[in-house]
Amino acid sequence: MMNQWGKFFRTVEWAPSYFWQKATRRRSTAGRPHLIIGLADHFEPAIVPGGSDRADRREQERRLKYWCREYPGVVNEWRDSDGQAFRHTYFYPAEQYDRGLIERLAEHCHAGWGEIEIHLHHGQNAPDTSANTRRQIEEFREALVSHGCLARANGTGPARYAFVHGNFALANSGRGRFCGVDDEMKVLAETGCYADFTLPSAPNVSQTRKINALYECALPLDRAAPHRRGRDLRAGCAPQVFPLIIQGPLALDFGRNGRRWPGIENGEISGKHSPTMRRLALWQSAAITVQGRPDWIFVKLHCHGMDPRDESAMLGDAMRCFLREVAEECRAGAIGPVHYVTAREMTNIILAACDGRSGNPNEYREYRLTPISAPVRV
């Protein structure tokens, strides 16, 4: 038992921050705050569970066709407080770009079921370089633009994008593995990234001690892991350093499955960790907000939607039940208004909060970053 506890505490260096937040954020969760919920899907049609190989092209096409056919029926019935269906933000791997597959996924998104952003796995066999990272991102960014994806600031200028790092090793934070590019955050900033959605990564070694936060990097962007320190976003104070760091909830779950030691709640949706109302309460209690706007709570979840092991949580009864219960609890007044958003919409609402906006977050889905192809409300 002592060995188990020792192993556990070695993976939770962020625990002091967690307990401090538990003691100081109670007022933030009082009343019925707006819950702004988005799902960052590390969407990899080629994924092979437990292995490094990729599924063949035919299998990828079969998976994607099935997803696009089944997904609307899972989420369509149970809407948020604005009448919006639950959508994924599909962070698609740049190194796996396939024009035919992206074309199918883009059609799915243009029909109103999500948005595509940039994901990248690199430095897996040897450290990558800044130049190669920049090239991959720029080429994939322009490819997505050709499919009518991504966004522009106020409808003009170069394409802007949200980002998730493969294997969670953002800006070489994985102790030299799965990246190798110390100045990666600078590369992201210079290629149009407005926000990173990689964290939390616990129990991965790349997890920062700064948790449950929306912030600007406080360290120089040309050094490794500049997001390990940050300045919290505040109402009435426009951010100056991009990409913003938009974290999902990270907590200790002391009641999971009757265990003697707590589990880690990191906002992952999977076959082993389906969404439930109990978990929603933990996500809300993380109280991730723009400082000074405690009535808007941001819940950024993550998943691997194409992993066959997680199909029940993505397209099965578990997801249907969760969306139904959220809608019923919302109507009954047990929880506050719920807003299902994409990564881009979440960022827009965050920017609106930073500019001092208040009221219904739904009014700010298109606040600053507007899609290259007009969004559809299904």
C-alpha positions in Angstrom: 0.0 0.0 0.0 2.8 2.4 0.8 4.4 1.8 -2.6 1.0 2.5 -4.3 0.7 5.8 -2.4 4.3 6.7 -3.2 3.7 6.1 -6.9 0.5 8.1 -6.8 2.0 11.2 -5.2 4.9 11.2 -7.6 2.4 11.7 -10.4 0.6 14.6 -8.7 3.1 17.4 -8.2 0.2 19.7 -9.0 -1.7 18.5 -5.8 -0.7 21.6 -3.7 -2.2 23.9 -6.3 -5.3 21.7 -6.3 -5.8 21.9 -2.6 -5.2 25.6 -2.6 -7.8 26.1 -5.2 -10.3 23.9 -3.3 -9.9 26.3 -0.4 -10.1 29.5 -2.3 -12.5 28.9 -5.2 -15.6 28.0 -3.3 -17.3 31.3 -4.0 -16.8 30.9 -7.7 -19.1 27.9 -7.8 -21.9 29.5 -5.8 -25.3 30.0 -7.5 -26.0 28.8 -11.0 -23.1 29.9 -13.2 -23.1 29.4 -17.0 -21.3 26.2 -18.0 -19.4 26.5 -21.2 -18.6 23.0 -22.4 -16.3 22.0 -25.2 -14.7 18.7 -26.3 -11.2 18.6 -27.8 -11.1 15.4 -29.9 -7.7 14.1 -30.7 -9.2 12.8 -33.8 -7.0 10.1 -35.5 -8.8 7.8 -38.0 -5.5 5.8 -38.3 -5.3 5.1 -34.6 -4.4 1.5 -33.6 -5.0 0.9 -29.9 -1.9 0.0 -28.0 0.4 0.1 -31.0 2.5 2.5 -33.1 1.2 1.3 -36.5 -1.6 3.0 -38.5 -4.8 1.5 -39.7 -4.9 1.1 -43.5 -6.6 3.7 -45.7 -9.7 1.5 -46.2 -10.2 1.1 -42.4 -9.8 4.8 -41.9 -12.4 5.6 -44.5 -14.8 3.1 -43.0 -14.4 4.6 -39.5 -14.9 8.1 -40.7 -17.9 7.2 -42.8 -19.5 5.4 -39.8 -18.8 8.4 -37.5 -20.3 11.0 -39.8 -23.4 8.8 -40.3 -24.0 8.0 -36.7 -22.9 11.1 -34.8 -25.9 13.4 -35.5 -28.3 10.8 -34.2 -26.5 10.6 -30.9 -26.5 14.3 -30.1 -29.3 15.8 -32.0 -32.2 15.3 -29.5 -30.6 16.8 -26.4 -29.6 20.5 -26.9 -28.0 23.1 -24.8 -29.7 26.2 -23.4 -29.3 28.0 -26.8 -30.7 25.1 -28.8 -27.2 24.1 -30.0 -26.2 20.4 -30.4 -23.1 19.0 -28.7 -20.2 19.2 -31.1 -16.6 18.0 -31.2 -13.6 20.1 -32.2 -11.7 17.6 -34.4 -8.0 18.2 -33.8 -6.7 16.3 -36.8 -3.1 15.2 -37.1 -1.1 17.3 -39.5 1.3 14.4 -40.3 -1.6 12.2 -41.3 -3.3 14.6 -43.8 -5.4 12.8 -46.4 -7.4 15.1 -48.7 -10.2 12.6 -49.2 -10.7 12.0 -45.5 -10.5 15.7 -44.6 -13.0 16.5 -47.3 -15.5 14.1 -45.7 -14.9 15.4 -42.2 -15.1 19.0 -43.5 -18.5 18.2 -45.0 -19.6 16.8 -41.6 -18.4 20.0 -39.9 -19.9 22.4 -42.5 -23.2 20.7 -41.9 -23.0 22.0 -38.3 -21.5 19.0 -36.3 -18.1 20.4 -35.3 -15.0 22.2 -36.5 -11.5 21.0 -37.5 -8.3 22.3 -35.9 -4.6 21.3 -35.8 -3.1 18.4 -34.0 0.6 17.3 -34.4 2.6 14.3 -33.4 6.3 14.7 -34.0 9.8 14.0 -32.6 8.8 10.4 -31.9 11.9 8.7 -33.2 14.3 11.6 -32.9 13.9 15.3 -31.8 12.2 17.4 -34.4 13.4 20.8 -35.5 11.8 24.3 -35.5 12.0 24.5 -39.3 10.3 21.2 -39.9 7.6 21.9 -37.3 6.9 25.2 -38.9 6.7 23.6 -42.3 4.3 20.9 -41.2 2.0 23.3 -39.5 2.0 25.9 -42.3 1.3 23.2 -45.0 -1.5 21.7 -43.0 -3.0 25.1 -42.1 -3.2 26.0 -45.8 -4.6 22.6 -46.6 -7.4 23.1 -44.1 -8.1 26.6 -45.5 -8.6 24.9 -48.9 -11.3 22.8 -47.3 -13.0 25.9 -45.9 -11.8 25.2 -42.3 -10.2 27.4 -39.6 -10.9 31.0 -38.8 -9.7 34.6 -39.3 -9.5 37.4 -36.8 -12.6 39.7 -37.4 -13.0 38.0 -40.8 -9.8 39.2 -42.3 -6.1 38.4 -42.5 -4.3 35.1 -42.3 -5.8 31.9 -41.1 -5.9 31.3 -37.3 -6.1 28.0 -35.5 -6.3 26.2 -32.2 -3.8 23.5 -31.4 -3.4 20.2 -29.5 0.1 18.6 -29.2 0.4 14.9 -29.8 1.5 12.8 -26.8 0.9 16.0 -24.7 4.5 17.1 -25.1 3.7 20.8 -25.8 6.8 22.9 -26.3 9.2 20.0 -25.4 7.6 19.6 -22.0 7.8 15.8 -22.2 11.4 15.6 -21.0 12.8 15.5 -24.5 10.3 12.9 -25.9 7.7 13.4 -28.6 8.8 16.9 -29.6 12.4 18.2 -29.3 11.5 21.8 -30.2 12.2 24.2 -27.4 10.8 27.2 -29.2 7.7 25.4 -30.4 5.4 28.0 -28.7 7.1 30.7 -30.7 6.5 28.7 -33.8 2.8 28.4 -32.9 2.5 32.1 -32.3 4.1 33.0 -35.6 2.0 30.6 -37.6 -1.4 31.9 -36.3 -2.2 29.8 -33.2 -4.6 31.7 -31.0 -5.0 29.0 -28.2 -3.6 25.7 -27.1 -6.0 23.0 -25.8 -3.4 20.3 -24.8 -3.7 20.5 -21.0 -4.3 18.8 -18.7 -2.0 16.0 -19.4 -1.8 14.3 -16.0 -0.6 11.7 -15.2 1.8 12.4 -18.1 5.2 14.0 -17.1 4.3 17.0 -19.2 1.7 18.2 -16.7 2.3 21.7 -15.3 1.9 22.6 -11.7 -0.4 25.5 -12.8 -3.8 23.9 -13.2 -7.4 24.7 -13.8 -6.5 28.0 -15.4 -6.9 30.2 -18.5 -3.7 32.2 -18.9 -0.9 33.7 -21.0 2.6 32.2 -21.0 4.7 34.2 -18.5 8.1 32.8 -19.8 9.7 33.7 -23.1 8.1 31.8 -26.0 11.4 30.7 -27.4 12.3 28.6 -24.4 11.1 25.1 -23.5 7.6 24.8 -21.8 7.0 28.5 -21.3 3.4 27.6 -20.3 4.7 26.2 -17.0 4.2 29.7 -15.6 1.5 32.1 -16.6 -0.6 35.2 -16.0 -4.3 34.4 -15.4 -6.7 36.0 -17.8 -8.7 38.8 -16.2 -11.9 40.6 -17.0 -11.2 44.1 -18.4 -7.6 43.2 -19.4 -7.1 42.1 -23.0 -4.4 39.4 -23.4 -1.2 40.3 -25.1 0.6 36.9 -25.5 -0.8 34.2 -27.8 -1.4 31.4 -28.0 -3.5 31.4 -24.9 -3.4 28.3 -22.7 -6.9 26.9 -22.2 -6.8 24.1 -19.6 -9.5 21.6 -18.8 -10.4 20.4 -15.3 -7.9 18.5 -13.2 -8.9 17.2 -9.8 -8.5 14.4 -7.3 -11.5 12.1 -7.2 -11.8 10.6 -3.8 -15.0 8.6 -4.5 -14.1 6.7 -7.8 -15.0 3.0 -7.7 -14.6 2.7 -3.9 -10.8 2.9 -4.1 -8.7 3.5 -1.1 -6.7 6.2 -2.8 -8.0 8.9 -5.1 -8.1 8.8 -8.8 -7.2 11.6 -11.2 -10.0 13.4 -12.9 -8.6 15.0 -16.0 -11.6 15.5 -18.2 -10.9 12.5 -20.4 -13.9 10.9 -22.1 -13.3 7.3 -23.0 -14.7 3.8 -22.8 -13.4 3.5 -19.3 -14.4 7.1 -18.3 -17.8 7.9 -19.7 -19.4 11.3 -19.0 -21.7 11.4 -16.0 -23.4 14.0 -13.9 -21.1 13.1 -11.0 -18.1 13.9 -13.2 -19.8 17.1 -14.4 -20.0 18.2 -10.8 -16.2 17.7 -10.5 -15.6 19.6 -13.7 -17.7 22.5 -12.5 -15.9 22.5 -9.1 -12.6 23.1 -10.8 -14.1 26.6 -11.4 -12.0 27.5 -14.5 -12.9 31.1 -15.2 -11.6 34.4 -16.5 -10.7 36.2 -13.2 -13.5 38.6 -12.4 -16.1 36.7 -14.4 -17.0 33.8 -11.9 -20.4 33.2 -13.4 -18.9 31.8 -16.7 -17.2 28.5 -16.0 -15.3 26.8 -18.8 -15.1 23.0 -19.1 -12.7 21.8 -21.7 -12.8 18.0 -22.1 -10.8 15.8 -24.3 -11.1 12.4 -26.0 -9.7 10.2 -28.8 -13.0 9.8 -30.8 -11.6 7.4 -33.3 -10.2 4.9 -30.8 -12.4 1.8 -31.2 -12.2 1.1 -27.5 -14.1 4.3 -26.8 -17.0 3.9 -29.2 -19.5 3.3 -26.4 -18.6 6.6 -24.8 -18.6 8.5 -28.1 -21.6 7.1 -29.9 -23.4 4.8 -27.5 -25.9 5.0 -24.6 -23.4 6.6 -22.2 -23.2 9.8 -24.3 -27.0 9.9 -25.0 -27.7 9.4 -21.3 -25.3 12.1 -20.3 -26.7 14.7 -22.7 -30.3 13.8 -21.7 -29.5 14.2 -18.0 -27.7 17.5 -18.6 -30.8 18.9 -20.4 -33.1 17.6 -17.7 -31.0 19.0 -14.8 -30.7 22.3 -16.7 -34.5 22.6 -17.2 -35.1 21.7 -13.6 -32.8 24.4 -12.4 -30.4 22.0 -10.7 -27.5 23.4 -12.8 -27.0 26.7 -14.6 -27.4 27.4 -18.3 -25.3 25.1 -20.4 -23.6 26.1 -23.7 -22.0 23.5 -26.0 -19.1 25.1 -27.9 -16.2 24.4 -30.2 -12.6 25.4 -29.3 -13.0 28.5 -31.4 -16.2 29.5 -29.8 -14.8 28.9 -26.3 -11.8 31.1 -27.2 -14.2 33.8 -28.4 -16.2 33.8 -25.2 -13.0 33.9 -23.2 -11.8 37.0 -25.2 -15.2 38.6 -24.6 -14.8 38.0 -20.8 -11.4 39.6 -21.0 -12.9 42.6 -22.7 -15.4 43.0 -19.8 -18.4 41.5 -21.6 -21.1 39.9 -19.4 -24.6 38.3 -19.7 -25.3 35.3 -21.9 -22.1 33.7 -23.3 -24.1 32.6 -26.3 -23.9 36.2 -27.6 -20.1 35.9 -28.0 -19.6 32.7 -30.0 -18.5 34.7 -33.0 -16.9 37.5 -31.0 -13.5 37.8 -32.5 -12.5 34.7 -34.5 -14.9 34.0 -37.3 -14.8 30.9 -39.4 -13.6 30.9 -43.0 -16.8 29.1 -43.9 -20.0 30.4 -42.2 -21.1 28.2 -39.3 -24.4 26.2 -39.5 -26.7 26.0 -36.5 -28.3 22.6 -36.7 
